[in-house]
Amino acid sequence: AVEAAGGLDALINNAGVTISGPLEHLPLEDLRQQFEINVFGVVALTQAMLPALRESRGRVVVVGSVGGRNAMPLIAPYCASKHAIEALVPALRMELKHAGVAVSLVEPGSTRSAIWDTSIARSKASGAGLTNEAIEQYGPALEALRAFAGRVGRAGSPPQVVARAIVNAVEGRRPKRRYVVGADARAQLLLGGLPGAWREPLLRRLLLPAPSR
């Protein structure tokens, strides 16, 4: 199909899901699904397209997340998958340097998209399968996470901001290694740069209310 289209100039990897829940009770198949889509899917598609991209000396653009630089409670699967992308993309860029294939990582902050609604719906469905013990331990925290996700989704940057960064990565004469995108992205970077003794209490207060007694 690529040959019939006359070749391939750029690959944009922009697929992902968010799986949430306390690691203590998270089914391993859910964690595997998170990595199958967000990590292995990116690698598999890139491997399939690289012969054509080598021919064209094209571009690879991977949409990660600034969340890959932070560990967040209750969304550890998502953060871990994006953290994996943080390691894979620079390695791929170095490996393809002599082939003339440029590799860029786009790291959006919060962006207004359907992922928030689907993530909240998935969280509710997963929560319905929790045991009574798990609900007692994490029920209030999961409700707080869903409310937080709803607020963040409504306040996120418009998707056009991310689209512009992708276009720049594809068309720019000298594409950047990283594009940190979105109104809150730098704030998230600052948060990630704080010492753990400061950052973790902030996140606990935000996302982990005390369990019900």
ChimeraX attribute file (.defattr): number of C-alpha atoms within 10 A of each C-alpha:
attribute: neighborCount
match mode: 1-to-1
recipient: residues
	/A:1	6
	/A:2	9
	/A:3	8
	/A:4	6
	/A:5	7
	/A:6	9
	/A:7	15
	/A:8	19
	/A:9	17
	/A:10	22
	/A:11	18
	/A:12	19
	/A:13	19
	/A:14	12
	/A:15	13
	/A:16	20
	/A:17	18
	/A:18	21
	/A:19	23
	/A:20	27
	/A:21	24
	/A:22	17
	/A:23	14
	/A:24	9
	/A:25	12
	/A:26	16
	/A:27	12
	/A:28	10
	/A:29	9
	/A:30	15
	/A:31	18
	/A:32	13
	/A:33	16
	/A:34	22
	/A:35	22
	/A:36	16
	/A:37	17
	/A:38	24
	/A:39	21
	/A:40	16
	/A:41	15
	/A:42	22
	/A:43	17
	/A:44	12
	/A:45	13
	/A:46	19
	/A:47	11
	/A:48	10
	/A:49	15
	/A:50	20
	/A:51	13
	/A:52	17
	/A:53	23
	/A:54	17
	/A:55	14
	/A:56	16
	/A:57	20
	/A:58	20
	/A:59	23
	/A:60	24
	/A:61	25
	/A:62	24
	/A:63	24
	/A:64	29
	/A:65	24
	/A:66	27
	/A:67	24
	/A:68	21
	/A:69	19
	/A:70	19
	/A:71	18
	/A:72	17
	/A:73	20
	/A:74	21
	/A:75	17
	/A:76	21
	/A:77	26
	/A:78	24
	/A:79	24
	/A:80	22
	/A:81	26
	/A:82	26
	/A:83	20
	/A:84	17
	/A:85	23
	/A:86	19
	/A:87	11
	/A:88	15
	/A:89	22
	/A:90	16
	/A:91	12
	/A:92	17
	/A:93	19
	/A:94	13
	/A:95	12
	/A:96	16
	/A:97	12
	/A:98	11
	/A:99	15
	/A:100	15
	/A:101	22
	/A:102	24
	/A:103	27
	/A:104	23
	/A:105	27
	/A:106	24
	/A:107	24
	/A:108	25
	/A:109	24
	/A:110	25
	/A:111	24
	/A:112	16
	/A:113	14
	/A:114	9
	/A:115	15
	/A:116	21
	/A:117	14
	/A:118	14
	/A:119	18
	/A:120	21
	/A:121	13
	/A:122	17
	/A:123	19
	/A:124	16
	/A:125	11
	/A:126	16
	/A:127	18
	/A:128	10
	/A:129	10
	/A:130	16
	/A:131	11
	/A:132	10
	/A:133	10
	/A:134	15
	/A:135	17
	/A:136	14
	/A:137	16
	/A:138	24
	/A:139	20
	/A:140	16
	/A:141	24
	/A:142	23
	/A:143	18
	/A:144	16
	/A:145	23
	/A:146	20
	/A:147	14
	/A:148	13
	/A:149	18
	/A:150	15
	/A:151	12
	/A:152	17
	/A:153	18
	/A:154	14
	/A:155	14
	/A:156	17
	/A:157	21
	/A:158	15
	/A:159	14
	/A:160	11
	/A:161	14
	/A:162	21
	/A:163	13
	/A:164	12
	/A:165	25
	/A:166	21
	/A:167	13
	/A:168	15
	/A:169	27
	/A:170	22
	/A:171	13
	/A:172	11
	/A:173	8
	/A:174	10
	/A:175	19
	/A:176	15
	/A:177	15
	/A:178	19
	/A:179	20
	/A:180	19
	/A:181	22
	/A:182	21
	/A:183	17
	/A:184	18
	/A:185	20
	/A:186	15
	/A:187	13
	/A:188	16
	/A:189	16
	/A:190	10
	/A:191	18
	/A:192	18
	/A:193	13
	/A:194	11
	/A:195	9
	/A:196	11
	/A:197	8
	/A:198	11
	/A:199	16
	/A:200	17
	/A:201	11
	/A:202	13
	/A:203	14
	/A:204	14
	/A:205	10
	/A:206	14
	/A:207	20
	/A:208	20
	/A:209	16
	/A:210	13
	/A:211	13
	/A:212	11
	/A:213	5
